[in-house]
């Protein structure tokens, strides 16, 4: 560059700087504006206004028609990345499909990482016959990565919820699943043959479409199935399972607390003190990491409100040498509609307030917690109950309590029932097979599968299938079935179950 060109550039820079300073000082500007740029700006604003213009019709609005860009395409799309979604995505990918995994939060793991429930399976007392597959694999990978501790009183593992975020990341990357976080599915795409071929999403990137040959709903609330017009059942909130605000504490004297629980052991019989709990009898003598009398003492001493006593009581879990007590499952609320944002908002806010009451009660009545402080609330309230699809087959309490066998089995699950005031622990070696039919909606779009706690069944079967390890069984079964149906060019409802079972066996799943 010549000196003359350099001087010219410097003069232009000075002029621009002076104009900027004069505008900032409020001086009236002279000169002719660039009309072409101004008109282009006006047109762009008019276009935006047209896209956003709506008609208000009573209690509804009518949105204008608009084009939605396609974000991506895949063979198998899994919506929701909790235990069911992770298992579905990994199972489908290992069976050879191109898989995308969508998750609304900023991490994978679902109830493990966002709610802080750190046990895929806490039921492993002596005599348990357990499932195999991706759920058990996740526990083993977490252990190798230093992300587990022993659960109190039996052979189950506690997962480190924070480290499990890395466990899930690694499994996804190693397998080749294509993930997207911070994204919601808000509509489904169904063609004239009633086949689902994709979804509409909302995110920071805007409204976009993802096209897919098969879709697996692992949202827990059957959100995709609901949007696809599938039939489902949902209990009145007066009968549904409650929600929990899990929290973690620090500055706990772990040695002192363990000494207290050793001297004041709780059993599953104690669960019946606060609600009517039905067991088979064999569970009642087993030790349980349970606290509830402590809250009654705190209420009697005026430490916590007497009218809130029904909100407190439950289990503690992992303890660390650093004085951490995690997965404190002690604060509950009933009457919550998990499909209503207003109801969930109330539950979140009230739950956090009650956590502080619970922590004050622990400090007052439980040795070892005298100086405990809140480490964190869960990212979201933990829900147990909402929509359940009406399936090609609907599991029953008779099935899960009487070792049911099915020709279309995709896995097994021990006789473990926890919910609706029923507790049965699998200490007798009994188990039931999980049928493929409970994941197939009886109506709505073809080529849609539902896995996780929204599978078809009655209340007692839900008390089994809602558990996270059971969710991994249906997740892996759905993922493999979707991939196999693509391989053989058939719809998911027509897939040859023997081909699905062969692939599940190859992936290490226990079928009988």
Residue pairs with C-beta under 8 A, 6 or more apart in sequence:
19 29
22 29
23 29
50 64
51 64
51 66
53 64
54 61
54 62
54 63
54 64
55 61
55 62
68 200
68 207
68 208
68 209
69 206
69 208
69 209
70 208
70 209
70 210
70 211
71 201
71 205
71 208
71 209
71 210
72 100
72 178
72 210
72 211
73 210
73 211
73 212
74 98
74 99
74 100
74 178
74 210
74 211
74 212
74 213
75 97
75 98
75 99
75 212
75 213
75 214
75 483
75 486
76 89
76 92
76 97
76 98
76 99
76 100
76 212
76 213
76 214
76 215
76 216
76 479
76 482
76 483
76 486
77 99
77 100
77 102
77 198
77 199
77 210
77 212
77 214
77 215
77 216
78 85
78 88
78 89
78 92
78 99
78 100
78 101
78 102
78 215
78 216
78 218
78 479
79 85
79 102
79 185
79 199
79 215
79 216
79 217
79 218
79 219
79 223
79 224
80 102
80 103
80 104
80 110
80 217
80 218
80 219
80 220
80 223
80 452
81 89
81 101
81 102
81 103
81 108
81 109
81 110
81 168
81 179
81 218
82 109
82 110
82 111
82 112
82 218
82 220
82 452
82 468
82 471
83 109
83 110
83 111
83 112
83 120
83 135
83 138
83 452
83 468
83 469
83 471
83 472
83 475
84 110
84 218
84 220
84 451
84 452
84 453
84 471
84 472
84 474
84 475
84 478
85 101
85 103
85 108
85 110
85 216
85 218
85 451
85 452
85 475
86 101
86 108
86 109
86 110
86 134
86 138
86 168
86 171
86 172
86 472
86 475
87 133
87 134
87 135
87 451
87 471
87 472
87 473
87 475
87 476
87 479
88 216
88 218
88 451
88 475
88 476
88 478
88 479
88 482
89 99
89 101
89 172
89 175
89 177
89 479
90 134
90 171
90 172
90 175
90 177
90 476
90 479
91 134
91 475
91 476
91 477
91 478
91 479
91 480
91 483
91 504
91 507
92 99
92 216
92 479
92 480
92 482
92 483
93 99
93 175
93 176
93 177
93 479
93 483
94 175
94 507
95 479
95 480
95 483
95 484
95 487
95 503
95 507
96 483
96 487
97 214
97 479
97 482
97 483
97 486
98 178
99 176
99 177
99 178
99 479
100 177
100 178
100 179
100 180
100 210
100 212
101 108
101 172
101 177
101 178
101 179
101 180
102 179
102 180
102 183
102 185
102 201
102 210
103 179
103 180
103 181
103 182
103 183
104 182
104 183
104 184
105 113
105 114
105 181
105 182
105 379
105 380
106 181
106 182
107 113
107 114
107 165
107 168
107 181
108 165
108 168
108 169
108 172
108 179
108 181
109 161
109 164
109 165
109 167
109 168
110 220
110 468
111 117
111 220
111 382
111 468
112 118
112 120
112 159
112 161
112 164
112 468
113 161
113 162
113 164
113 165
113 168
113 379
114 378
114 379
114 380
115 244
115 246
115 378
115 379
115 380
115 381
115 382
116 161
116 246
116 247
116 248
116 326
116 327
116 378
116 379
116 382
117 161
117 246
117 327
117 329
117 382
117 468
118 158
118 159
118 160
118 161
118 164
118 317
118 318
118 326
118 327
119 151
119 156
119 157
119 158
119 159
119 317
119 327
119 468
120 135
120 138
120 139
120 157
120 159
120 468
120 469
120 472
121 130
121 135
121 139
121 156
121 467
121 468
121 469
122 151
122 154
122 156
122 317
123 154
123 156
123 414
123 416
123 418
123 425
123 426
123 467
124 130
124 154
124 155
124 156
125 153
125 154
125 155
125 286
125 425
125 426
125 427
126 154
126 155
126 427
127 426
127 427
127 428
127 429
128 155
128 414
128 426
128 427
128 429
129 412
129 414
129 426
129 429
129 430
129 431
130 136
130 414
130 426
130 469
131 411
131 412
131 413
131 414
131 431
131 469
131 470
131 472
131 473
131 509
131 510
132 508
132 509
132 510
133 411
133 472
133 473
133 476
133 504
133 507
133 508
133 509
133 510
134 472
134 475
134 476
134 507
135 468
135 469
135 471
135 472
135 473
135 476
136 469
137 508
138 164
138 167
138 168
138 171
138 472
139 148
139 157
139 159
141 167
141 170
141 171
142 148
142 157
142 159
142 160
142 163
142 164
142 167
143 157
145 163
145 166
145 167
145 170
146 160
146 163
147 159
147 160
147 163
147 164
147 166
147 167
148 157
148 158
148 159
148 160
149 157
149 158
149 160
149 318
149 319
149 320
150 156
150 157
150 158
151 157
151 158
151 289
151 317
151 318
152 261
152 287
152 289
152 316
152 317
153 286
153 287
153 288
153 289
158 317
158 318
158 326
158 327
160 318
160 326
161 326
161 327
172 179
180 203
182 203
182 204
183 201
183 202
183 203
184 201
184 202
184 203
185 199
185 200
185 201
185 219
185 223
185 224
185 227
186 200
186 201
186 202
186 207
186 227
187 199
187 200
187 227
188 196
188 198
188 199
188 200
188 215
188 224
188 227
188 228
188 445
189 196
189 197
189 198
189 199
189 200
189 209
189 211
190 196
190 197
190 228
190 445
191 197
193 446
194 445
194 446
195 445
195 446
195 447
195 491
196 212
196 215
196 228
196 445
196 446
196 447
196 448
197 211
197 212
197 213
197 447
198 209
198 210
198 211
198 212
198 215
199 209
199 210
199 212
199 215
199 224
200 207
200 208
200 209
201 207
201 208
201 209
201 210
213 447
213 486
214 447
214 448
214 449
214 482
214 485
214 486
214 492
215 224
215 447
215 448
215 449
216 448
216 449
216 450
216 451
216 475
216 478
216 479
216 482
217 223
217 224
217 225
217 448
217 449
217 450
217 451
217 454
218 450
218 451
218 452
218 471
218 475
218 478
219 452
219 454
220 383
220 386
220 452
220 453
220 454
221 338
221 339
221 383
221 386
221 387
221 454
222 230
222 232
222 386
222 387
222 388
222 389
222 450
222 454
223 387
224 448
224 450
225 232
225 387
225 389
225 441
225 444
225 448
225 450
225 454
226 232
226 387
228 441
228 444
228 445
228 448
229 443
229 444
229 445
230 389
230 390
230 441
230 442
230 443
230 444
230 445
230 448
230 450
231 389
231 390
231 441
231 442
231 443
231 444
232 387
232 388
232 389
232 390
232 454
233 387
233 388
233 390
234 339
234 386
234 387
234 388
235 385
235 459
237 334
237 335
237 336
237 337
237 343
238 335
240 334
240 336
240 338
240 384
240 385
240 386
241 384
241 385
241 419
241 420
241 466
242 332
242 333
242 334
242 335
242 336
242 384
243 332
243 333
243 336
243 338
243 347
243 351
243 381
243 382
243 383
243 384
244 314
244 329
244 331
244 332
244 333
244 351
244 381
244 382
245 331
245 332
245 333
245 347
245 348
245 351
245 352
245 354
245 355
245 377
245 378
245 381
245 382
246 327
246 328
246 329
246 331
246 377
246 378
246 382
247 328
247 330
247 331
247 355
247 358
247 359
247 374
247 375
247 376
247 377
247 378
248 324
248 325
248 326
248 327
248 328
248 374
248 375
248 376
249 324
249 325
249 328
249 359
249 362
249 369
249 372
249 373
249 374
249 375
250 322
250 323
250 324
250 325
250 372
250 373
250 374
250 375
251 323
251 371
251 372
251 373
252 319
252 323
252 324
252 325
252 368
252 369
252 372
253 323
253 367
253 368
253 369
253 370
253 371
254 319
254 320
254 321
254 323
254 325
254 368
255 368
256 367
256 368
257 319
257 325
257 366
257 367
257 368
257 369
258 319
258 368
259 367
259 368
260 366
260 367
260 368
261 289
265 287
266 287
266 288
266 289
266 290
266 291
267 284
267 285
267 286
267 287
267 288
267 290
268 277
268 279
268 283
268 284
268 285
268 286
268 288
268 290
268 423
268 425
269 279
269 284
269 285
270 288
270 290
270 292
270 293
271 277
271 288
271 290
271 423
272 279
273 292
273 293
274 292
274 310
274 313
275 421
276 421
277 421
277 422
277 423
278 421
278 422
278 423
279 422
279 423
279 424
280 424
282 425
282 427
282 428
283 423
283 424
283 425
283 427
286 425
286 427
288 315
289 315
289 316
289 317
290 313
290 314
290 315
290 316
291 313
291 314
291 315
291 316
291 330
291 362
291 366
292 312
292 313
292 314
294 361
294 362
294 365
294 366
295 304
295 309
295 312
295 313
295 330
295 358
295 361
295 365
296 309
297 364
297 365
298 304
298 360
298 361
298 364
298 365
299 305
299 306
299 308
299 309
299 361
301 364
301 365
303 360
303 361
303 364
303 365
304 312
304 357
304 358
304 360
304 361
305 357
308 354
308 357
311 331
311 332
311 333
311 354
312 330
312 331
312 332
312 354
312 357
312 358
312 361
313 330
313 332
314 328
314 329
314 330
314 331
314 332
315 327
315 329
315 330
316 325
316 327
316 328
316 329
316 330
317 325
317 326
317 327
317 328
317 329
318 324
318 325
318 326
318 327
319 325
320 326
324 375
325 369
325 372
326 375
328 358
330 358
331 351
331 354
331 355
331 358
333 347
333 350
333 351
333 354
333 381
336 343
336 344
336 346
336 347
336 381
336 383
337 343
337 344
337 386
338 344
338 383
338 385
338 386
339 386
339 387
344 381
347 381
348 380
348 381
351 377
351 381
352 377
355 374
355 377
356 374
359 369
359 372
359 373
359 374
362 369
362 372
363 369
363 370
363 371
363 372
384 419
384 453
384 466
385 419
385 462
385 466
386 454
387 454
388 453
388 454
388 455
388 456
388 457
388 462
389 441
389 442
389 450
389 454
389 455
389 456
390 441
390 442
390 443
390 456
391 437
391 438
391 439
391 440
391 441
391 442
391 450
391 455
391 456
391 457
392 437
392 438
392 440
392 441
392 442
392 456
392 493
393 406
393 408
393 435
393 437
393 438
393 440
393 456
394 438
394 456
394 457
394 458
394 461
395 404
395 435
395 438
395 455
395 456
395 457
395 458
395 461
395 465
396 457
396 458
396 460
396 461
397 458
397 459
397 460
397 461
398 404
399 432
399 461
400 413
400 415
400 417
400 432
400 460
400 461
400 464
400 465
401 415
401 417
401 424
401 460
402 432
403 415
403 430
403 431
403 432
404 432
404 433
405 432
405 433
405 512
406 433
406 434
406 435
406 436
406 437
407 497
408 435
408 436
408 437
408 497
409 433
409 434
409 435
409 436
409 501
409 511
409 512
410 434
410 435
410 436
410 439
410 473
410 474
410 476
410 477
410 478
410 480
410 481
410 500
410 501
410 504
410 509
410 511
411 433
411 434
411 473
411 474
411 476
411 477
411 504
411 509
411 510
411 511
412 431
412 432
412 433
412 434
412 473
412 510
412 511
412 512
413 431
413 432
413 434
413 464
413 465
413 467
413 469
413 470
413 473
414 426
414 430
414 431
415 424
415 426
415 428
415 430
415 431
415 432
415 464
416 424
416 425
416 426
416 464
416 467
417 423
417 424
417 460
417 463
417 464
418 424
418 463
418 464
418 467
419 459
419 462
419 463
419 466
420 459
420 460
420 462
420 463
422 460
422 463
432 464
433 511
433 512
434 465
434 470
434 473
434 474
434 477
436 477
436 481
436 497
436 500
437 456
438 455
438 456
438 457
438 465
438 474
439 449
439 450
439 451
439 455
439 456
439 474
439 477
439 478
439 481
440 449
440 450
440 492
440 493
441 448
441 450
442 456
446 491
446 492
446 493
447 485
447 491
447 492
448 492
449 478
449 481
449 482
449 492
450 456
450 478
451 471
451 474
451 475
451 477
451 478
451 479
452 471
452 474
452 475
453 462
453 465
453 466
453 471
455 465
455 474
457 465
464 470
465 471
465 474
473 509
476 504
476 507
476 509
477 500
477 504
477 509
480 500
480 503
480 504
480 507
481 492
481 495
481 500
482 492
483 503
484 495
484 496
484 499
484 500
484 503
485 491
485 492
485 494
485 495
487 499
488 495
488 496
488 499
490 496
501 511
504 511
505 511
